[in-house]
Amino acid sequence: MATATTVVDRAAGCLLGGALGDALGAPVEFHQLAEIRRRHGQDGVTEPPKPALISDDTQLTLFTAEGYLSAWVRGKHLQIWDPAREVWSGYRRWLRTQQRKRPERDAVGLLADPRLYARRAPGLACLRALSSAEPPTQGEQYQRANGCSGVVRAAPAGFAPTGELAYEMGCEFAALTHGHPAAWAPAGALALLVHLVAVRRRSLPDAVDQVTGRVLRDHPDTAESLASAVRLAERDLGAARASLEARAFGRAPTEGGPGAESVMGLGPGWVGSQALAIAVYSALTHRRAAQFPDALRLAVNHSGDSDSTASLTGNILGALHGTAVLPRPWLARLELADVIERVGHDLGATCAGDTFEEQRYLVA
């Protein structure tokens, strides 16, 4: 088990890392790789813009966290435990920020922050699902919604008390708006992966192996996508090592190594399983702390859902390493960095047994 300080720091790193990836990729989300390189140079996007604006992915991640923290506080003090209901209420609060220009006078929690009242092209599946006053029942979920919006907001579920609960809550939170297994199973997989590296201190390869085995029971396509990411990462890391050895001995370097071709071989990332596979590949090939910026760059510069894939990569590596790996110049320009860090710390505190301002989350 990680120490209390490490869990709290890794929770903040998870949310901040995801937000940095989101902001890095948002300006090129719908661009083809050739267009990205034409506009930004052969290396593509290399750093977030100034200011580094988040998308609806990070907005919804914050409201996921607020909903879970509300459930945690109510469970502790009122013996009422219904995290899916509280997260649904959180998503409905987020919807209000997309419909209004500013907070109401009596707004509390995240709703009181005027910076969240920014419409960042939210997905239609979320908007349609959240137009209902009540969450869907298991038989009424939006079965055809299989996009990656469910997985990109699931990281806070990783700070549940146990790995199985993290997986279950990740699935449940995603299924509130995206009822297809290709959407909710990757969300459970991400939550379990975050839990294993941030709370249980598993190595990243071991955690990915465990997650792949767990999600296989619910959605074999997601398990196969993760297995493909692992195979590509091992192949490309082997090629990179061979090239370094060749240079060291004065031979011509071999071709290969981590790159956009492998990323695009996993799909564009619009579906949840593809987005998670791209993030896992990017994290596995750049798992050292100093490689965090390059991991996000790899996850961004492809023809697909650049902000989602980079956001997931940031979640994973932030959970693995904590806040020390986050580039300070990038954080200085990140929108809502103070709120994201505080919410992350509070998530970690629930695992670590640390105190935090619990009344902040009695928002309903």
MIZA-213749 format. One record per residue: x, y, z of N, C-alpha, C in turn. Coordinates in pm, whole numbers, padded with zeros to 5 digits, always signed. Example, Ala and Ser with C-alpha at 12.3 -4.5 7.8 and 13.67 -1.06 7.14 Angstrom:
<recs>
+01319-00569+00780+01230-00450+00780+01320-00330+00780
+01285-00225+00708+01367-00106+00714+01290+00003+00787
</recs>
This chain:
<recs>
+00085-00119+00000+00000+00000+00000+00089+00124+00000
+00051+00224-00078+00127+00348-00082+00111+00424+00048
+00206+00508+00080+00195+00592+00198+00088+00696+00175
+00040+00757+00285-00067+00856+00275-00028+00970+00183
+00091+01023+00202+00135+01137+00120+00140+01099-00027
+00189+00983-00058+00200+00942-00197+00063+00924-00261
-00031+00867-00193-00164+00849-00250-00227+00984-00282
-00218+01076-00191-00276+01209-00213-00208+01278-00330
-00077+01270-00335-00005+01335-00444-00034+01269-00578
-00046+01138-00578-00075+01069-00703-00217+01096-00750
-00308+01115-00658-00444+01151-00699-00445+01288-00766
-00373+01382-00707-00363+01514-00771-00292+01503-00905
-00186+01421-00910-00115+01402-01036-00202+01340-01142
-00289+01248-01102-00379+01182-01197-00473+01283-01263
-00537+01368-01182-00632+01464-01239-00561+01575-01314
-00450+01625-01260-00377+01730-01330-00314+01678-01459
-00259+01557-01454-00200+01499-01574-00304+01481-01684
-00423+01436-01645-00530+01422-01743-00570+01555-01803
-00577+01659-01719-00613+01792-01768-00508+01848-01863
-00380+01823-01834-00274+01869-01923-00284+01800-02059
-00308+01669-02060-00326+01599-02186-00446+01651-02263
-00554+01677-02192-00675+01732-02253-00645+01866-02320
-00578+01955-02246-00548+02087-02300-00448+02082-02415
-00356+01986-02410-00258+01972-02518-00326+01927-02647
-00422+01837-02635-00482+01781-02754-00606+01851-02805
-00671+01931-02721-00798+01991-02760-00791+02072-02890
-00686+02151-02913-00684+02232-03037-00675+02150-03165
-00634+02023-03157-00617+01942-03279-00704+01817-03277
-00810+01818-03197-00890+01697-03176-00942+01638-03306
-00983+01719-03399-01046+01667-03521-00953+01674-03642
-00824+01695-03621-00731+01712-03731-00663+01580-03767
-00634+01563-03894-00552+01453-03940-00406+01481-03908
-00326+01376-03897-00185+01394-03860-00112+01483-03960
-00142+01466-04089-00075+01550-04190-00106+01697-04167
-00228+01727-04131-00266+01866-04104-00198+01918-03978
-00191+01833-03875-00122+01875-03752+00023+01911-03783
+00090+01827-03860+00231+01853-03893+00247+01974-03984
+00152+01995-04070+00160+02113-04156+00148+02241-04074
+00064+02238-03974+00040+02359-03893+00145+02378-03784
+00196+02267-03730+00281+02277-03610+00424+02230-03633
+00457+02184-03752+00590+02132-03778+00592+01980-03774
+00703+01923-03815+00713+01777-03826+00693+01707-03693
+00729+01771-03582+00709+01710-03450+00566+01723-03400
+00483+01796-03473+00345+01814-03432+00331+01906-03313
+00225+01887-03236+00202+01967-03116+00301+01924-03009
+00370+02020-02950+00473+01987-02850+00444+02044-02711
+00357+02143-02701+00322+02198-02570+00184+02261-02577
+00118+02275-02462-00017+02332-02462-00013+02480-02501
-00125+02531-02552-00132+02674-02583-00139+02757-02456
-00130+02887-02472-00143+02981-02360-00268+03066-02385
-00371+03055-02301-00385+02963-02188-00415+02821-02236
-00391+02725-02148-00417+02585-02178-00559+02553-02131
-00653+02560-02223-00794+02544-02189-00834+02397-02190
-00908+02357-02089-00959+02221-02081-01083+02207-02168
-01120+02081-02196-01242+02054-02270-01349+02002-02174
-01462+01961-02232-01567+01901-02150-01520+01773-02082
-01415+01708-02136-01363+01586-02072-01319+01613-01929
-01241+01718-01910-01193+01750-01775-01304+01810-01690
-01392+01889-01751-01506+01939-01674-01584+01822-01613
-01615+01722-01695-01693+01609-01647-01614+01524-01547
-01482+01517-01563-01400+01447-01465-01412+01514-01328
-01411+01645-01326-01427+01717-01199-01562+01687-01136
-01668+01685-01215-01799+01658-01159-01815+01510-01120
-01743+01420-01189-01738+01281-01143-01676+01276-01003
-01564+01346-00987-01496+01346-00858-01583+01408-00750
-01649+01518-00782-01735+01582-00682-01850+01489-00642
-01907+01419-00742-02014+01325-00711-01967+01211-00623
-01850+01155-00656-01798+01045-00573-01766+01094-00431
-01707+01210-00420-01674+01263-00288-01800+01292-00207
-01905+01337-00274-02033+01356-00206-02085+01222-00153
-02073+01117-00235-02117+00984-00190-02033+00936-00073
-01903+00961-00078-01813+00917+00029-01848+00986+00161
-01870+01117+00155-01902+01192+00276-02037+01147+00332
-02135+01127+00245-02266+01082+00292-02259+00940+00349
-02177+00857+00288-02160+00723+00342-02097+00725+00480
-02001+00813+00499-01930+00821+00628-02020+00876+00739
-02094+00981+00709-02168+01052+00815-02316+01016+00821
-02374+00974+00709-02518+00949+00706-02552+00803+00677
-02447+00720+00655-02467+00580+00620-02555+00564+00497
-02541+00658+00404-02611+00652+00275-02505+00638+00167
-02505+00525+00097-02399+00499-00001-02462+00470-00137
-02457+00566-00226-02513+00550-00360-02429+00634-00457
-02305+00590-00484-02216+00673-00567-02269+00699-00707
-02336+00604-00770-02387+00628-00905-02491+00739-00904
-02578+00740-00805-02678+00846-00793-02612+00981-00771
-02510+00986-00686-02443+01113-00659-02366+01162-00782
-02306+01071-00856-02235+01112-00978-02335+01159-01083
-02449+01092-01093-02553+01140-01184-02592+01284-01148
-02611+01310-01019-02643+01447-00976-02531+01543-01014
-02406+01494-01003-02293+01577-01045-02298+01610-01193
-02332+01511-01275-02340+01537-01419-02455+01632-01452
-02562+01621-01377-02672+01716-01398-02631+01857-01357
-02546+01870-01255-02494+02002-01220-02405+02055-01332
-02322+01966-01386-02239+02008-01500-02326+02058-01615
-02437+01990-01641-02525+02031-01749-02573+02174-01728
-02596+02213-01605-02638+02351-01577-02529+02450-01617
-02403+02411-01602-02296+02504-01644-02292+02521-01794
-02346+02426-01867-02349+02436-02013-02472+02510-02063
-02568+02533-01976-02693+02598-02014-02702+02742-01965
-02615+02780-01873-02622+02914-01814-02489+02985-01831
-02489+03114-01811-02369+03193-01833-02288+03216-01707
-02353+03203-01592-02282+03233-01466-02351+03159-01351
-02284+03149-01236-02346+03081-01121-02465+03158-01066
-02559+03083-01010-02667+03147-00934-02613+03194-00800
-02685+03282-00737-02635+03344-00615-02610+03243-00504
-02691+03137-00497-02678+03040-00388-02600+02916-00431
-02527+02921-00541-02453+02805-00590-02344+02763-00492
-02321+02632-00482-02216+02578-00394-02133+02478-00473
-02019+02440-00416-01933+02342-00481-01881+02392-00614
-01863+02302-00707-01812+02340-00839-01904+02437-00910
-02032+02428-00882-02127+02518-00947-02102+02664-00912
-02032+02690-00803-02007+02828-00762-01890+02891-00836
-01816+02813-00913-01697+02866-00982-01736+02912-01123
-01731+03041-01150-01775+03090-01281-01690+03039-01396
-01567+02993-01369-01481+02946-01477-01532+02817-01541
-01617+02744-01469-01671+02621-01524-01789+02644-01618
-01836+02767-01626-01949+02798-01713-01897+02833-01852
-01825+02740-01908-01768+02755-02042-01810+02635-02123
-01873+02658-02235-01922+02548-02319-01810+02504-02411
-01763+02384-02394-01647+02332-02467-01687+02216-02559
-01789+02238-02641-01833+02140-02742-01861+02004-02680
-01951+01996-02582-01980+01866-02520-02044+01770-02619
-02025+01642-02596-02079+01539-02685-02231+01530-02677
-02292+01501-02789-02438+01494-02796-02493+01379-02712
-02419+01268-02704-02467+01154-02625-02484+01194-02479
-02387+01267-02425-02398+01313-02286-02515+01410-02269
-02526+01503-02361-02632+01603-02349-02770+01538-02356
-02786+01442-02446-02915+01375-02457-02945+01294-02331
-02847+01220-02283-02869+01137-02165-02903+01221-02043
-02834+01332-02027-02851+01413-01907-02971+01505-01913
-03041+01505-02024-03163+01585-02032-03275+01526-01948
-03261+01400-01911-03359+01335-01825-03332+01370-01679
-03438+01386-01602-03421+01420-01460-03370+01302-01379
-03395+01180-01426-03357+01061-01352-03253+00980-01431
-03163+00913-01361-03065+00828-01431-03134+00709-01495
-03074+00652-01597-03136+00536-01662-03131+00414-01573
-03232+00330-01585-03225+00201-01520-03138+00110-01605
-03105-00006-01551-03016-00096-01624-03075-00136-01759
-03207-00147-01768-03268-00188-01893-03296-00073-01988
-03269+00050-01945-03301+00166-02026-03179+00247-02066
-03061+00190-02046-02940+00265-02078-02929+00289-02227
-02845+00383-02263-02832+00426-02401-02738+00330-02472
-02796+00218-02517-02716+00104-02557-02624+00132-02676
-02659+00225-02760-02580+00248-02880-02465+00346-02858
-02464+00415-02746-02358+00514-02720-02230+00442-02680
-02130+00442-02770-02007+00367-02744-01883+00456-02752
-01902+00588-02751-01788+00678-02760-01703+00677-02635
-01593+00752-02640-01495+00748-02531-01526+00847-02419
-01641+00915-02426-01674+01010-02320-01688+00943-02184
-01726+00816-02182-01738+00747-02055-01604+00721-01990
-01505+00679-02067-01375+00644-02009-01296+00769-01970
-01309+00879-02045-01223+00995-02016-01261+01066-01887
-01375+01033-01829-01413+01098-01703-01410+01001-01586
-01356+00880-01607-01368+00773-01507-01254+00767-01407
-01146+00842-01427-01029+00828-01341-01058+00845-01192
-01147+00938-01151-01171+00951-01006-01219+00823-00939
-01286+00735-01013-01331+00608-00954-01214+00522-00910
-01095+00549-00962-00978+00472-00924-00938+00488-00779
-00993+00588-00711-00955+00611-00572-01060+00557-00474
-01131+00456-00522-01221+00379-00436-01138+00295-00339
-01200+00243-00233-01125+00167-00133-01063+00039-00186
-01126-00025-00285-01074-00151-00338-01069-00145-00490
-00991-00234-00548-00980-00238-00692-01110-00281-00758
-01178-00379-00701-01304-00425-00762-01410-00317-00757
-01415-00242-00648-01511-00132-00640-01474-00023-00740
-01345+00004-00757-01302+00102-00857-01351+00061-00995
-01332-00066-01029-01376-00115-01159-01528-00101-01174
-01602-00145-01074-01748-00141-01082-01798+00002-01094
-01741+00094-01016-01788+00231-01023-01750+00296-01157
-01633+00266-01208-01596+00319-01339-01697+00278-01445
-01735+00150-01442-01836+00101-01537-01970+00173-01515
-02013+00183-01391-02143+00243-01360-02148+00389-01400
-02041+00463-01371-02042+00606-01402-02049+00629-01552
-01976+00549-01629-01980+00564-01774-02116+00528-01830
-02176+00421-01775-02303+00372-01828-02419+00466-01799
-02398+00566-01715-02503+00666-01694-02538+00739-01823
-02442+00751-01913-02468+00817-02041-02433+00731-02161
-02347+00631-02142-02299+00548-02252-02319+00401-02215
-02427+00342-02267-02465+00209-02224-02403+00094-02300
-02325+00123-02404-02262+00015-02480-02139-00037-02404
-02118-00169-02402-02000-00222-02331-01868-00163-02381
-01861-00125-02509-01737-00064-02561-01710+00071-02499
-01809+00128-02429-01791+00256-02359-01769+00237-02210
-01853+00150-02147-01840+00142-02001-01732+00044-01954
-01703-00061-02031-01598-00153-01988-01460-00086-01986
-01423-00006-02087-01295+00066-02077-01290+00162-01959
-01405+00219-01922-01407+00309-01806-01374+00233-01678
-01432+00114-01663-01396+00031-01548-01251-00009-01551
-01200-00039-01672-01059-00077-01685-00966+00038-01646
-00997+00159-01689-00914+00273-01650-00916+00293-01499
-01035+00288-01440-01045+00309-01295-00962+00205-01220
-00968+00080-01262-00889-00024-01197-00740+00001-01219
-00701+00042-01339-00560+00069-01366-00508+00182-01278
-00586+00289-01266-00547+00400-01179-00533+00352-01035
-00628+00272-00990-00621+00221-00852-00496+00139-00829
-00465+00053-00923-00351-00038-00904-00218+00038-00899
-00200+00139-00985-00071+00208-00985-00062+00316-00878
-00175+00380-00846-00170+00492-00752-00188+00448-00608
-00273+00351-00584-00306+00311-00447-00232+00183-00408
-00225+00087-00498-00164-00043-00467-00017-00053-00505
+00035+00049-00572+00177+00056-00607+00221-00056-00701
+00134-00102-00788+00175-00200-00887+00258-00133-00995
+00348-00209-01057+00417-00156-01174+00315-00142-01287
+00345-00054-01382+00251-00032-01491+00227-00159-01574
+00330-00233-01615+00302-00355-01692+00219-00456-01615
+00248-00475-01486+00170-00571-01407+00025-00525-01394
+00006-00394-01375-00129-00342-01361-00208-00360-01491
-00145-00335-01603-00214-00353-01732-00253-00499-01751
-00164-00591-01715-00197-00734-01726-00319-00769-01641
-00323-00719-01517-00435-00749-01429-00564-00688-01483
-00557-00566-01532-00675-00499-01587-00727-00576-01710
-00636-00621-01795-00677-00694-01915-00754-00820-01878
-00705-00891-01779-00775-01011-01734-00912-00980-01677
-00922-00869-01605-01053-00836-01544-01155-00794-01649
-01115-00710-01743-01212-00659-01840-01249-00765-01942
-01167-00868-01957-01198-00977-02050-01333-01040-02018
-01368-01044-01890-01495-01106-01850-01616-01027-01898
-01600-00897-01918-01712-00813-01956-01711-00771-02102
-01592-00752-02157-01585-00703-02296-01454-00748-02359
-01456-00862-02426-01333-00915-02485-01265-00820-02583
-01342-00736-02652-01280-00643-02747-01189-00543-02676
-01229-00498-02558-01142-00407-02482-01017-00480-02436
-01032-00604-02391-00915-00683-02351-00820-00702-02468
-00873-00729-02585-00788-00749-02703-00720-00618-02743
-00789-00506-02731-00727-00377-02761-00609-00350-02667
-00629-00383-02539-00519-00364-02443-00404-00459-02474
-00435-00582-02507-00329-00678-02542-00252-00630-02665
-00322-00575-02763-00255-00521-02881-00163-00406-02845
-00208-00321-02753-00124-00208-02709+00003-00260-02643
-00010-00364-02562+00107-00421-02495+00203-00481-02597
+00150-00555-02694+00237-00616-02796+00310-00510-02877
+00241-00406-02916+00305-00299-02992+00411-00228-02908
+00380-00205-02782+00477-00138-02694+00603-00222-02678
+00588-00351-02657+00705-00438-02642+00786-00440-02770
+00719-00450-02884+00791-00451-03013+00867-00321-03035
+00800-00208-03011+00862-00080-03041+00972-00045-02942
+00955-00084-02816+01063-00063-02720+01184-00149-02755
+01159-00271-02802+01269-00356-02846+01343-00294-02963
+01270-00238-03058+01333-00174-03173+01414-00053-03129
+01362+00023-03034+01435+00141-02985+01564+00099-02915
+01559-00008-02837+01681-00056-02770+01784-00104-02872
+01737-00175-02974+01829-00224-03078+01896-00108-03151
+01823-00003-03173+01880+00114-03240+01986+00181-03153
+01960+00191-03023+02058+00249-02932+02185+00165-02927
+02169+00033-02923+02286-00055-02920+02367-00043-03049
+02297-00032-03162+02368-00018-03289+02451+00110-03290
+02393+00217-03243+02467+00344-03238+02589+00333-03146
+02568+00266-03033+02677+00254-02936+02796+00178-02994
+02770+00085-03086+02878+00006-03145+02916+00053-03285
+02871+00173-03319+02911+00232-03446+02845+00174-03568
+02734+00104-03549+02662+00047-03662+02547+00139-03701
+02496+00119-03819+02380+00196-03865+02260+00163-03776
+02189+00264-03728+02074+00236-03640+01963+00164-03716
+01894+00077-03645+01780+00008-03704+01658+00100-03703
+01560+00066-03786+01437+00144-03790+01340+00092-03685
+01243+00176-03652+01141+00135-03557+01150+00211-03427
+01055+00185-03341+01044+00255-03214+00906+00313-03199
+00872+00362-03081+00739+00418-03059+00710+00533-03155
+00591+00536-03209+00558+00642-03302+00413+00643-03342
+00379+00742-03425+00239+00763-03464+00182+00646-03542
+00264+00575-03617+00213+00462-03695+00154+00356-03604
+00222+00327-03495+00169+00228-03400+00043+00280-03332
+00045+00408-03296-00075+00466-03233-00195+00450-03324
-00178+00486-03451-00292+00480-03543-00331+00337-03577
-00239+00243-03556-00274+00103-03573-00372+00054-03468
-00385+00126-03358-00480+00090-03252-00617+00152-03274
-00629+00236-03377-00756+00302-03406-00748+00450-03379
-00849+00526-03420-00847+00671-03401-00879+00717-03260
-00938+00629-03179-00964+00666-03040-01102+00721-03013
-01190+00720-03110-01325+00773-03084-01406+00677-02998
-01377+00549-03006-01443+00448-02923-01361+00428-02795
-01428+00398-02686-01360+00391-02558-01244+00293-02554
-01263+00175-02612-01156+00075-02607-01033+00120-02685
-01053+00189-02797-00940+00240-02874-00866+00350-02798
-00942+00442-02740-00879+00553-02667-00794+00500-02552
-00846+00404-02478-00769+00348-02366-00646+00274-02416
-00658+00201-02527-00543+00128-02580-00433+00224-02623
-00468+00335-02687-00368+00433-02727-00298+00491-02604
-00376+00520-02500-00317+00574-02378-00223+00474-02312
-00263+00348-02306-00178+00245-02246-00050+00228-02327
-00060+00226-02459+00059+00218-02544+00152+00337-02518
+00097+00457-02515+00180+00576-02495+00247+00574-02358
+00173+00528-02256+00230+00522-02121+00335+00413-02109
+00310+00296-02166+00407+00186-02157+00537+00219-02228
+00530+00288-02340+00652+00321-02415+00724+00443-02359
+00660+00514-02265+00721+00633-02203+00689+00632-02054
+00721+00521-01989+00676+00504-01851+00767+00571-01749
+00887+00612-01788+00976+00680-01693+00924+00820-01664
+00951+00868-01543+00897+00998-01502+00937+01110-01597
+01062+01110-01641+01111+01219-01727+01046+01217-01864
+00979+01109-01900+00920+01095-02033+00774+01141-02039
+00722+01195-01930+00582+01236-01927+00544+01327-02043
+00618+01434-02071+00578+01521-02184+00577+01447-02317
+00676+01361-02339+00681+01288-02466+00567+01187-02478
+00524+01130-02367+00410+01039-02371+00285+01112-02417
+00263+01232-02364+00146+01309-02405+00157+01353-02550
+00278+01389-02593+00295+01427-02734+00264+01311-02827
+00307+01192-02791+00278+01075-02872+00128+01050-02877
+00060+01067-02765-00083+01041-02759-00165+01147-02832
-00109+01263-02855-00180+01373-02921-00165+01369-03072
-00045+01341-03119-00013+01360-03260-00048+01237-03343
-00177+01225-03371-00230+01118-03456-00362+01166-03514
-00417+01091-03605-00542+01129-03672-00660+01072-03594
-00700+01140-03489-00808+01086-03408-00845+01179-03294
-00896+01120-03187-00947+01196-03072-00832+01236-02980
-00757+01336-03024-00629+01368-02961-00641+01409-02816
-00743+01487-02780-00750+01532-02642-00787+01418-02548
-00874+01328-02594-00914+01216-02508-00800+01118-02485
-00728+01084-02591-00618+00988-02577-00506+01045-02491
-00477+01173-02507-00373+01234-02425-00418+01254-02281
-00546+01283-02262-00599+01297-02127-00586+01166-02050
-00622+01055-02114-00609+00925-02048-00464+00892-02018
-00376+00925-02111-00232+00903-02087-00186+00982-01965
-00230+01107-01955-00194+01189-01840-00250+01135-01711
-00374+01084-01714-00432+01020-01595-00344+00905-01547
-00304+00819-01640-00229+00699-01603-00092+00734-01547
-00018+00818-01618+00117+00850-01573+00116+00943-01452
+00018+01030-01442+00006+01112-01321-00023+01026-01199
-00109+00924-01217-00137+00831-01107-00016+00747-01072
+00066+00716-01171+00184+00634-01148+00294+00711-01075
+00316+00835-01114+00433+00910-01066+00400+01023-00969
+00280+01078-00973+00249+01193-00890+00280+01324-00959
+00265+01432-00885+00273+01567-00945+00414+01607-00986
+00516+01541-00936+00653+01583-00966+00686+01573-01114
+00614+01488-01189+00646+01470-01331+00578+01573-01419
+00488+01649-01366+00411+01742-01449+00497+01866-01480
+00509+01901-01606+00592+02019-01642+00537+02146-01580
+00618+02214-01501+00570+02334-01431+00527+02444-01527
+00596+02469-01638+00547+02572-01730+00409+02538-01788
+00382+02411-01805+00250+02370-01854+00144+02393-01748
+00175+02356-01624+00079+02376-01516+00046+02524-01496
+00146+02610-01515+00127+02753-01492+00022+02812-01585
+00003+02749-01701-00094+02802-01797-00224+02722-01801
-00237+02620-01715-00352+02530-01720-00474+02594-01655
-00582+02597-01727-00710+02647-01676-00756+02563-01558
-00803+02628-01452-00860+02562-01335-00763+02469-01262
-00634+02493-01278-00535+02406-01213-00554+02400-01063
-00592+02512-01002-00610+02514-00857-00725+02425-00814
-00835+02430-00887-00950+02347-00853-00920+02199-00878
-00857+02170-00990-00824+02031-01024-00732+01971-00918
-00632+02047-00876-00539+01997-00775-00611+01973-00642
-00695+02066-00601-00766+02051-00474-00857+01929-00474
-00934+01912-00580-01023+01797-00589-00943+01667-00590
-00829+01668-00662-00743+01550-00662-00691+01517-00524
-00647+01617-00452-00600+01594-00315-00711+01534-00228
-00832+01586-00243-00942+01535-00161-00976+01391-00197
-00969+01356-00325-00988+01217-00364-00884+01127-00297
-00760+01168-00304-00654+01089-00242-00670+01078-00092
-00721+01184-00031-00739+01183+00114-00838+01077+00159
-00938+01046+00075-01034+00943+00113-00966+00806+00120
-00864+00784+00037-00790+00657+00042-00690+00655+00156
-00629+00770+00180-00517+00776+00274-00559+00797+00418
-00685+00830+00440-00729+00860+00576-00692+00998+00621
-00656+01086+00528-00624+01224+00562-00752+01305+00579
-00741+01415+00650-00855+01504+00664-00864+01597+00543
-00984+01638+00512-01007+01740+00410-01140+01806+00441
-01174+01909+00369-01295+01986+00399-01417+01910+00347
-01468+01818+00426-01573+01729+00382-01702+01804+00353
-01732+01911+00425-01857+01983+00405-01866+02041+00264
-01753+02060+00201-01753+02115+00066-01833+02027-00030
-01844+01899+00000-01904+01805-00092-02048+01768-00057
-02106+01831+00041-02249+01816+00066-02321+01921-00018
-02330+01894-00147-02371+01997-00243-02516+01984-00285
-02583+01874-00255-02722+01857-00300-02818+01913-00196
</recs>
